[in-house]
Amino acid sequence: MKKDSKLSSVLHVLLHMAHSKRPLTSEELAGYLHTHSVVVRRVLAGLRELGYVESSKGHGGGWSLACDLSQVSLRDIYDAVGSPSVFAMGNRAENPACLVEQAVNEALDDAFSEAHALLISRLGRISLADLSADFSRRLSQHSGDSFHEHGHTSSQG
């Protein structure tokens, strides 16, 4: 089953914007994610409506941050991208007649609910500024030619 990587992707491009001295085009941001610029524009348009990013047209235009990184949590961005499902698991049937399946559903629903609440709470405690500081720390410790590999591997930058 394919994982939903929308939150991770949006955080990725937001950090690119945070560490860029100029606006970044949709094409540049799409390149970092190996996707199409239309996908980037669609997602960022929603973030623009919420005041997290802004865009400018023309030569030198592109996307840039419009928010204070310390005031925006990962939970805020999670909500902004539509609160994607955290779990790929679910109940076999939502309203079963079988008493065994009802017991299974209740146990799983309780566990899923607790895990979801824990994750959402944790996302609420991490700000974009925290992510930016972690990237800056990693960059200061990096000695390679390029800190920013965006190859087609599972360890994309």
N, C-alpha and C positions, 0 to 999 in steps of 0.2 A: 504494500500500500504506500502510495506517495505521501510524503510528509508535506504539510502546509508550511511553507517557508516565508509567507508574506511578512510576518513580523520581523523575522531575521533580515529579510531583504530591505525593508524600510529602514530599520536601524542602521544597516550597512550604508545606505546612501546618505542618511542623515549625518553619520560620522564623516563621510567624505565631504559633505558640505561644511561641516564644522571645522574641518582642517584645511579648507581651500581658501585661498586669498581672493578668489573671484567666484562669480556665479558659475555653476556647472550646467552644461546643456543636458537635455534629456538623453541625447545620444551618448554622451560621456558616462552618465549614470547608468544607462542601459548596458554599456560595455562592462562596467564593474559587475553587473549581475548576469551577464550573458543572456539578455532578454531583448525585447524590442522596445524602442523608445516610446511607443504608444502606451505600453503597459506602465512604464514609469510615469508618463504624463497623467494617466488616469488615476494612479494611486496618489501622486503628489497633488493633484487637483483637490482631492478630498482633504489632504493635510493643509493645503492653502486656505480652504474654507474655514478651517479650525484655527488658523493663525500660526501654525507651526513653521510653514515655509512661505516664501514669496517667489514670484517669477517676474523676470523683466524680458522684454522683447528687444530685438535688434542686435546690432554688432556688440559683442561683449555681454549679451544677455544670458539668461539661464536661471537656474534655481539656486536659492540661497536660504539660509535659516532666517526666521523672523521671530524667534522666541529665545528666551533665556534658558539655556540648557539646564541650569540648576533648578528650574521651576517645572520641568517636564519629566515625568517618570516614564519608565517602560510601560507601566499600566496605562498611562495616558495614550501612548502610541498603540498599544494593544487594542484599546477601545476605539481609537481612530481608524484602525484598519478593519473594524467590524467584529472584534472579539472572536477570532477564529477558534474553532474547537481545539481543545487541548489534547483530547484523547481520540485515538482511532478506534478504541474499543467502545462497545455499547451493548445494550440488551438485544437479545435475539428477537423479542417481541415486546412492544411497549405496554400492552394491556392483555397479558395472558390469562386464559381461563385456568390453566394448570397451576395448582397450589405450589408445586415444587418450583416452577419458573417464577412465581410471584415472590417466593422467598429469595431466590437467586437475584432477581431484579432489585429487591429492596437492599440486599447486602451490597451489591455492586453500586447502586445509586448512592448509597451513603458513602462508600469509599471514594467514588468519583467526585462527589460533592466536596468532601474534605480535602482531597488532593487539589481540586480546582481552586478552592478558597486559599489554600496554602500558597499555590503558585501566584495567584493574583495579588496576594498580600506581599509576596517577595518582589514582584514586578513593581509594586507601588513604592518600594523602598530604594529602588535603583533609579537614579536620574540620568538623563543624557549626559550631564556633566561628569558623572561617575564613569560612564563608558568612554567619554572623551579623555579623561585623565588616565584611564587604563591604557588606551591606545597610545597616548603620549609617553607613558612609562615604558611600554613595549618598544616604541620607536627609539627612545633614548638608549635602550639596551641592545638595539639591533645594530649589527656591524656589517651586514651584507650590502651589496650594490643596490638592491631594490627592496624597500620595505613593503612593497605593494604588489605582490604577485596576484594576478587574476587569471591564472591558467584554468584549464578545464579539468582540474583535479578536485578531489573531495576536500582538500584543505585550502580552499579559496581564501584570498585576503580580504 
